[in-house]
Amino acid sequence: MWALVQDGLHVHPFDLHPSGDDQLRRAGLNAARWTGWFENVVAVEVEGQEKFRSAHDHESALFYASDPPTIAEQLEMQQSLQAKTPPGLWRGSKRVGELLGSLWTDYSYQPVLRRSRHFDPLHGELPGTASQHRQLYDSMHEIGSTLPGVYCFPVAYPNLVVREVAPMALILTSPKQWTWEQYRDALLGGVAKLSETPKS
């Protein structure tokens, strides 16, 4: 989302932000390529969450064979970790990949307060009461009874948006920006759409 907002590329439903610097678009990024990359990043995140949740299917931990590690081992570890970042999952133009890597560095290392000046996806209270949340989760479970689960990922975006990524992810604006009714309707509508998605 950071890359989309910085560049200014509009991809429905994320098409309500102002124009950006246009660097990624000039390098060849378009809505279709961004969507493919975005959905791949979400799928990898869901896969990682599912592996963690299942507890019996963990990836082997990365470790150094030498102590202290050799330069070659350190470079190999760095490449392995970078391949799992969103820019590392880009499959396309090398120039777009380089720009995404640069944006990832900016996003990762800038002070959190500066990054969250306008909208913060991670902090703040959810709308609604505990009782309303219990009812919401019961309704989501009923509507999404055919789904293996649902993962909700909050994103920094200046307008209220929800985007379904099959088979089991919802991407939505930071919950603290929604009223309870908006939040409830967005989640229930998203789960309903995921339930309707043909299973491949």
C-alpha positions as CSV (number, residue, x, y, z in Angstrom):
1,M,0.0,0.0,0.0
2,W,2.9,2.3,0.8
3,A,4.2,1.9,-2.8
4,L,0.8,2.6,-4.3
5,V,0.2,5.7,-2.3
6,Q,3.8,7.0,-2.9
7,D,3.5,6.5,-6.6
8,G,-0.1,7.6,-7.0
9,L,-1.1,4.7,-9.1
10,H,-4.9,4.1,-8.7
11,V,-6.1,0.4,-8.5
12,H,-9.7,-0.2,-7.5
13,P,-10.7,0.0,-4.7
14,F,-7.5,1.8,-3.7
15,D,-8.2,4.7,-6.1
16,L,-9.0,7.5,-3.7
17,H,-5.4,8.8,-2.9
18,P,-3.7,11.8,-4.5
19,S,-1.2,11.7,-7.3
20,G,2.3,10.7,-6.2
21,D,5.7,10.9,-7.7
22,D,4.8,8.6,-10.7
23,Q,8.2,6.8,-10.5
24,L,6.8,3.2,-10.5
25,R,4.4,4.0,-13.4
26,R,7.2,5.5,-15.5
27,A,9.2,2.3,-14.8
28,G,6.4,0.1,-16.1
29,L,4.1,-0.6,-13.1
30,N,0.4,-0.7,-14.0
31,A,-2.8,-1.7,-12.2
32,A,-2.7,-5.3,-13.4
33,R,1.0,-5.9,-12.4
34,W,0.5,-4.2,-9.0
35,T,-2.6,-6.4,-8.4
36,G,-0.7,-9.6,-9.2
37,W,2.1,-8.6,-6.9
38,F,-0.2,-7.4,-4.1
39,E,-2.2,-10.7,-4.2
40,N,1.0,-12.7,-4.1
41,V,2.3,-10.7,-1.1
42,V,-1.0,-11.4,0.7
43,A,-1.0,-15.1,-0.2
44,V,2.6,-15.5,1.1
45,E,1.6,-13.7,4.4
46,V,-1.5,-15.9,4.8
47,E,0.6,-19.0,4.1
48,G,3.0,-17.9,6.8
49,Q,0.2,-17.3,9.3
50,E,-1.3,-20.7,8.5
51,K,2.0,-22.5,9.0
52,F,2.4,-20.7,12.3
53,R,-1.1,-21.5,13.4
54,S,-0.8,-25.2,12.5
55,A,2.3,-25.4,14.8
56,H,3.4,-28.7,13.2
57,D,4.5,-27.3,9.8
58,H,7.2,-24.8,10.6
59,E,9.9,-23.9,8.2
60,S,13.4,-24.8,9.2
61,A,15.0,-21.9,11.1
62,L,17.8,-20.1,9.3
63,F,21.1,-20.4,11.0
64,Y,24.8,-20.0,10.4
65,A,26.9,-23.1,10.1
66,S,30.1,-21.3,11.2
67,D,30.8,-19.3,14.4
68,P,31.5,-16.6,13.6
69,P,29.6,-16.7,10.3
70,T,31.5,-16.3,7.0
71,I,30.9,-13.4,4.7
72,A,29.3,-15.8,2.2
73,E,27.0,-17.2,4.9
74,Q,25.9,-13.7,5.9
75,L,25.2,-12.7,2.3
76,E,23.2,-15.9,1.8
77,M,21.2,-15.2,4.9
78,Q,20.6,-11.6,3.8
79,Q,19.4,-12.8,0.3
80,S,17.1,-15.4,1.9
81,L,15.5,-12.8,4.2
82,Q,15.2,-10.2,1.4
83,A,13.4,-12.8,-0.8
84,K,10.6,-13.0,1.7
85,T,9.9,-9.2,1.8
86,P,7.3,-7.6,-0.5
87,P,10.0,-6.3,-3.0
88,G,11.6,-9.8,-3.0
89,L,8.3,-11.2,-4.2
90,W,8.1,-8.9,-7.2
91,R,8.2,-10.8,-10.5
92,G,8.6,-8.4,-13.3
93,S,10.7,-5.4,-14.5
94,K,14.1,-5.2,-12.8
95,R,13.7,-1.4,-12.5
96,V,10.4,-1.6,-10.8
97,G,11.9,-4.2,-8.4
98,E,14.7,-1.8,-7.6
99,L,12.3,1.0,-6.9
100,L,10.1,-1.2,-4.7
101,G,13.3,-2.2,-2.8
102,S,14.1,1.5,-2.3
103,L,10.5,2.2,-1.1
104,W,10.7,-0.8,1.3
105,T,13.9,0.6,2.8
106,D,12.2,4.0,3.3
107,Y,9.1,2.4,4.7
108,S,11.0,0.0,7.0
109,Y,13.4,2.5,8.5
110,Q,11.6,5.8,8.8
111,P,10.3,6.6,12.3
112,V,6.9,5.0,13.0
113,L,5.4,8.4,14.1
114,R,6.3,10.0,10.8
115,R,4.9,7.0,8.8
116,S,1.7,7.1,10.8
117,R,1.1,10.9,10.7
118,H,-2.0,10.6,8.6
119,F,-3.3,7.1,9.2
120,D,-2.0,4.3,11.4
121,P,-3.1,0.7,10.6
122,L,-1.8,-0.9,13.7
123,H,-2.6,1.2,16.7
124,G,-5.8,2.4,18.3
125,E,-8.9,0.7,19.5
126,L,-11.3,-1.3,17.4
127,P,-14.8,0.2,17.1
128,G,-17.6,-1.5,18.9
129,T,-18.0,-3.3,22.3
130,A,-16.9,-6.8,23.3
131,S,-20.5,-8.0,23.0
132,Q,-20.8,-6.5,19.4
133,H,-17.5,-8.3,18.5
134,R,-18.8,-11.6,19.7
135,Q,-21.9,-11.2,17.6
136,L,-19.8,-10.1,14.6
137,Y,-17.5,-13.1,14.9
138,D,-20.5,-15.5,15.2
139,S,-22.0,-13.9,12.1
140,M,-18.7,-14.1,10.2
141,H,-18.4,-17.7,11.1
142,E,-21.9,-18.4,9.9
143,I,-21.5,-16.5,6.6
144,G,-18.0,-17.9,6.0
145,S,-18.7,-21.5,7.1
146,T,-17.2,-22.8,3.9
147,L,-13.9,-20.9,4.4
148,P,-10.9,-22.5,6.1
149,G,-10.5,-19.2,8.1
150,V,-10.3,-15.5,7.5
151,Y,-7.3,-13.2,8.0
152,C,-7.8,-9.4,8.3
153,F,-4.9,-7.2,7.5
154,P,-5.2,-3.5,8.3
155,V,-3.5,-1.1,5.9
156,A,-2.7,2.6,6.0
157,Y,-5.0,4.2,3.5
158,P,-6.7,7.6,3.6
159,N,-10.2,6.4,2.9
160,L,-12.4,3.5,4.1
161,V,-11.7,0.5,1.8
162,V,-12.1,-3.3,2.1
163,R,-10.5,-5.6,-0.5
164,E,-11.0,-9.4,-0.6
165,V,-8.1,-11.6,-1.6
166,A,-9.2,-15.2,-2.1
167,P,-9.3,-17.6,-0.6
168,M,-9.3,-16.1,2.9
169,A,-7.9,-12.6,3.4
170,L,-9.5,-9.2,3.8
171,I,-7.4,-6.1,3.5
172,L,-9.1,-3.1,5.1
173,T,-8.3,0.4,6.2
174,S,-7.2,0.7,9.8
175,P,-10.2,-0.3,12.0
176,K,-10.0,2.8,14.2
177,Q,-11.1,4.9,11.2
178,W,-14.5,3.1,10.9
179,T,-17.7,3.6,12.8
180,W,-18.9,0.3,14.3
181,E,-21.6,-0.1,11.7
182,Q,-19.2,0.6,8.8
183,Y,-16.7,-1.9,10.2
184,R,-19.3,-4.6,10.8
185,D,-20.8,-4.2,7.4
186,A,-17.3,-4.2,5.7
187,L,-16.2,-7.4,7.4
188,L,-19.5,-9.2,6.8
189,G,-19.6,-8.1,3.2
190,G,-16.0,-9.2,2.7
191,V,-16.5,-12.6,4.2
192,A,-19.7,-13.0,2.0
193,K,-17.7,-12.2,-1.1
194,L,-14.9,-14.6,-0.1
195,S,-17.5,-17.3,0.4
196,E,-18.9,-16.8,-3.1
197,T,-15.4,-17.0,-4.7
198,P,-15.1,-20.2,-6.8
199,K,-12.6,-22.6,-5.2
200,S,-9.8,-23.6,-7.5
